[in-house]
């Protein structure tokens, strides 16, 4: 059951979120670099409700991935193709001093518990903790103003306990992009560096 959703969002879920993903794409969709391009304007404005019945045992990933793709292609004659465009991005690399976080060997090593994100503050210092999470989650949580190209050469599926402290910026409003103080903290405390580059992005 899909309620009140645009066709563009259906395509995004079927082909990206529950599909093969896109090159150098992490986190939720961004307005400045849309993941779905082309098509008539109504696919972004008109909203629809879809009700379909699947065989017993179909999980959410199957329903929202291959089954939704089949519906869009067979019932609505949707045609798509993948492309790559060049966009402003950040290259994520290991800093000169070397990586300062160590992959966890098992879930028992997660601090805080695996999959937990905690945010806090100590005086004028912001504190962020990620328990046993992949670098992709860190990239998403930091909320950067560009897409990120991972050039660390580290295993993608490795999980880390990440503790990050950075000065609070009194002028930054909720929802603003991460600033220079966050980049410095990531380099000094985690041994990771973000550098501005031009890079490929899938659509």
C-alpha positions in Angstrom: 0.0 0.0 0.0 1.5 3.3 -1.1 -0.4 6.4 -0.3 -0.2 9.8 -1.8 3.1 9.5 -3.6 4.5 11.1 -6.8 5.6 8.8 -9.6 9.1 10.3 -9.2 9.2 9.2 -5.6 8.0 5.7 -6.7 10.8 5.5 -9.2 13.3 6.7 -6.6 12.2 3.9 -4.2 12.0 1.2 -6.8 15.3 1.8 -8.6 17.5 3.6 -6.1 16.5 3.0 -2.4 15.3 -0.5 -2.9 17.2 -1.1 -6.1 20.8 -1.0 -7.3 21.5 2.5 -5.8 23.4 5.2 -7.7 27.1 6.0 -8.1 28.3 8.3 -5.2 24.9 8.7 -3.7 24.4 8.6 0.0 21.5 9.5 2.3 18.1 11.1 1.4 17.4 12.8 -2.0 18.8 16.3 -2.4 17.1 19.1 -4.3 20.3 20.4 -5.8 21.1 17.1 -7.5 18.0 15.1 -8.1 18.3 11.3 -8.5 15.5 11.1 -11.0 15.6 13.3 -14.1 13.5 13.7 -17.2 9.8 12.8 -17.8 6.8 15.1 -17.8 6.3 17.6 -15.0 3.3 15.8 -13.6 5.5 12.9 -12.3 6.8 15.4 -9.7 3.5 17.1 -8.8 0.6 14.6 -9.1 0.2 12.1 -6.3 -1.3 8.6 -6.4 -2.3 5.8 -4.1 -1.2 2.3 -5.1 -2.7 -0.9 -3.7 -1.4 -4.2 -4.8 -1.5 -7.8 -3.4 1.6 -10.0 -3.4 2.1 -13.6 -2.6 2.6 -14.5 1.0 6.2 -14.1 2.2 7.2 -11.1 0.1 9.2 -8.8 2.3 9.3 -5.0 2.1 12.5 -4.9 0.0 10.9 -7.2 -2.6 7.6 -5.3 -2.6 9.2 -1.9 -3.0 12.1 -3.0 -5.3 11.5 -5.6 -8.0 7.7 -5.8 -7.7 7.2 -2.0 -7.8 9.7 -1.9 -10.8 7.6 -4.6 -12.5 4.4 -2.6 -11.9 5.9 0.6 -13.3 7.4 -1.1 -16.4 4.7 -3.5 -17.3 1.5 -1.7 -16.3 2.6 1.9 -16.9 5.2 1.3 -19.7 7.9 3.2 -17.8 11.3 3.3 -19.5 14.4 4.4 -17.6 18.1 4.4 -18.2 21.1 5.2 -16.0 23.5 8.0 -16.6 26.4 9.7 -15.0 27.0 13.5 -14.7 29.9 15.5 -13.3 29.1 17.5 -10.2 30.9 19.4 -7.4 31.6 16.9 -4.6 33.9 16.1 -1.7 36.5 13.3 -2.0 36.7 11.4 1.3 40.3 10.3 1.9 42.4 9.0 4.7 44.3 12.0 6.2 48.1 12.3 6.3 48.3 11.2 9.9 46.5 8.0 9.1 43.1 6.6 10.1 42.3 7.0 13.8 39.3 4.8 14.0 39.4 1.0 14.0 36.8 -1.4 12.5 34.9 -3.3 15.1 35.3 -7.1 15.0 31.8 -8.0 16.4 28.5 -6.4 17.5 29.7 -6.8 21.1 32.2 -4.0 20.5 29.7 -1.4 19.6 29.7 1.8 21.7 27.0 2.9 22.0 25.0 -0.1 20.9 25.1 -1.0 17.3 23.1 1.2 15.0 22.6 3.9 17.7 23.2 7.6 16.9 23.4 10.0 19.8 23.9 13.7 19.8 24.7 16.0 22.7 26.6 19.0 23.9 29.1 19.8 26.6 29.1 23.5 27.0 29.9 25.0 23.6 31.0 21.7 22.2 28.8 19.4 20.1 29.2 15.7 20.6 28.2 12.9 18.1 28.4 9.2 18.7 27.8 6.4 16.1 27.7 2.8 17.3 29.3 0.3 14.9 28.3 2.2 11.8 29.6 2.3 8.2 31.2 5.5 6.8 28.2 6.0 4.6 26.1 6.7 7.8 28.7 9.3 9.0 28.5 11.0 5.6 24.7 11.2 5.9 24.6 12.3 9.5 27.1 15.1 8.9 24.8 16.7 6.3 27.3 18.1 3.9 26.6 20.6 1.1 28.0 18.3 -1.6 27.9 14.7 -2.5 30.8 12.6 -1.3 33.1 10.3 -3.3 34.7 7.7 -1.1 38.4 7.4 -2.1 39.6 6.0 1.2 40.2 2.5 -0.2 38.8 1.1 3.0 36.2 -1.8 3.0 32.7 -0.4 2.4 31.0 -2.7 4.9 33.4 -2.1 7.8 31.6 -0.7 10.9 33.2 1.8 13.3 32.5 3.3 16.7 32.7 7.0 15.9 33.0 9.7 18.6 33.3 13.2 17.3 33.5 16.6 19.1 33.4 19.9 17.4 32.8 23.6 18.5 29.2 24.8 18.3 28.6 27.6 15.8 26.1 30.0 17.4 25.2 31.4 13.9 24.3 28.1 12.4 20.6 27.4 12.2 19.1 23.9 12.5 19.4 22.1 9.2 22.4 24.2 8.0 25.3 22.3 6.3 28.3 21.3 8.2 31.0 23.9 8.4 34.9 24.1 8.5 35.0 23.3 12.2 33.3 19.9 11.5 35.8 19.2 8.7 38.7 19.9 11.0 37.3 17.7 13.8 36.8 14.8 11.3 40.4 15.1 10.2 42.0 15.5 13.6 39.8 13.0 15.5 38.9 10.4 12.9 41.8 10.6 10.5 39.4 11.3 7.5 39.5 14.3 5.2 37.0 15.9 2.9 38.5 17.7 -0.1 36.5 19.7 -2.7 36.6 18.0 -6.2 34.6 17.5 -9.3 33.3 14.0 -9.6 30.8 11.5 -11.2 27.3 11.1 -9.8 24.7 8.7 -11.0 21.2 9.6 -12.1 
